[in-house]
Amino acid sequence: MKRKYRLLKNYQFEKLIVNGKHVNNREFFLYYSYRNDSGTIRIGISVPKRLVNKAFIRNKIKRQIKNMLVDVKKDWSIDIVLIVKKNYLNNDYNTNKTSLDNLLNKISTKKM
């Protein structure tokens, strides 16, 4: 995922969590806001330290999620913060991908 498609700063995460809308399921908690000035989708991924203590495992989870998001429409003008829940660790990759796709479909239908 290119740098222009990512939310990186703490204040960006906080602003979206406080002001944005949210949907969730057993694996993810997703905050989103339809107004962004870049004209493209921007995504921030957070894996809490209390979920997994080892940094290399948290980074592995982030890489997996980035791989799940490869086919997301880049022309959406939306900001997303994706927070991983504990149940993510209990499922396999395909189940987590399906769960994430369902969440993205929810927010795309809410936009219409």
C-alpha positions as CSV (number, residue, x, y, z in Angstrom):
1,M,0.0,0.0,0.0
2,K,1.5,3.3,-1.1
3,R,2.2,6.0,1.5
4,K,-0.5,8.3,0.1
5,Y,-3.1,5.7,0.9
6,R,-2.2,5.4,4.6
7,L,-3.1,7.3,7.7
8,L,0.1,7.5,9.7
9,K,-0.1,10.2,12.4
10,N,-1.7,9.8,15.8
11,Y,-3.8,13.0,15.4
12,Q,-5.3,11.6,12.2
13,F,-6.4,8.4,14.0
14,E,-7.8,10.4,17.0
15,K,-9.7,12.8,14.8
16,L,-11.4,10.0,12.9
17,I,-12.2,8.0,16.0
18,V,-13.8,11.0,17.7
19,N,-15.6,12.5,14.7
20,G,-16.2,9.5,12.5
21,K,-18.9,6.8,12.2
22,H,-18.2,3.1,13.1
23,V,-19.1,-0.4,12.3
24,N,-17.8,-3.6,13.8
25,N,-17.9,-7.3,13.8
26,R,-16.1,-10.1,15.7
27,E,-12.7,-9.5,14.1
28,F,-12.5,-5.8,13.4
29,F,-13.7,-2.4,14.6
30,L,-13.8,0.1,11.7
31,Y,-14.1,3.9,12.0
32,Y,-14.8,5.8,8.8
33,S,-15.4,9.3,7.5
34,Y,-16.5,10.2,4.0
35,R,-14.9,13.6,3.9
36,N,-11.3,13.7,3.0
37,D,-9.4,16.3,0.9
38,S,-7.1,13.9,-0.9
39,G,-9.8,12.4,-3.2
40,T,-8.5,8.9,-2.5
41,I,-9.0,6.3,0.2
42,R,-6.7,6.5,3.2
43,I,-6.4,3.6,5.6
44,G,-4.9,3.3,9.1
45,I,-4.4,0.0,10.8
46,S,-4.0,-0.5,14.5
47,V,-3.2,-3.7,16.3
48,P,-3.3,-3.1,20.1
49,K,-0.4,-4.1,22.2
50,R,-2.7,-5.8,24.7
51,L,-3.8,-8.1,21.9
52,V,-0.3,-9.3,21.0
53,N,2.7,-8.4,23.0
54,K,5.4,-9.1,20.3
55,A,6.0,-6.4,17.8
56,F,6.9,-8.7,15.0
57,I,3.5,-10.5,15.3
58,R,1.7,-7.1,15.3
59,N,3.6,-6.2,12.1
60,K,2.7,-9.6,10.6
61,I,-1.0,-8.9,11.2
62,K,-0.7,-5.4,9.7
63,R,0.9,-6.9,6.6
64,Q,-1.9,-9.5,6.3
65,I,-4.5,-6.8,6.5
66,K,-2.7,-4.7,3.9
67,N,-2.8,-7.7,1.6
68,M,-6.5,-8.1,2.2
69,L,-7.0,-4.5,1.2
70,V,-5.2,-4.7,-2.2
71,D,-8.5,-4.8,-4.2
72,V,-10.2,-1.9,-2.4
73,K,-11.4,0.8,-4.7
74,K,-8.8,3.6,-4.6
75,D,-11.2,6.2,-5.9
76,W,-13.3,6.3,-2.8
77,S,-12.9,9.6,-0.9
78,I,-13.0,8.1,2.5
79,D,-10.7,7.7,5.6
80,I,-10.7,4.4,7.5
81,V,-9.2,3.3,10.8
82,L,-9.2,-0.4,11.2
83,I,-8.7,-1.8,14.7
84,V,-8.1,-5.5,15.2
85,K,-10.0,-7.5,17.8
86,K,-8.9,-10.6,19.8
87,N,-11.0,-13.0,17.6
88,Y,-8.8,-12.2,14.6
89,L,-6.2,-14.5,16.1
90,N,-8.6,-17.4,16.3
91,N,-9.5,-17.4,12.6
92,D,-7.7,-18.3,9.4
93,Y,-6.8,-15.8,6.7
94,N,-9.8,-16.5,4.5
95,T,-12.3,-16.0,7.3
96,N,-10.7,-12.7,8.3
97,K,-10.7,-11.5,4.7
98,T,-14.4,-12.4,4.3
99,S,-15.2,-10.5,7.5
100,L,-13.3,-7.5,6.4
101,D,-15.0,-7.5,3.0
102,N,-18.4,-7.6,4.7
103,L,-17.5,-4.5,6.8
104,L,-16.3,-2.7,3.7
105,N,-19.6,-3.6,1.9
106,K,-21.5,-2.2,4.9
107,I,-19.9,1.2,4.7
108,S,-20.1,1.3,0.9
109,T,-23.9,0.7,1.1
110,K,-24.3,3.3,3.8
111,K,-22.7,5.8,1.6
112,M,-25.3,5.3,-1.1
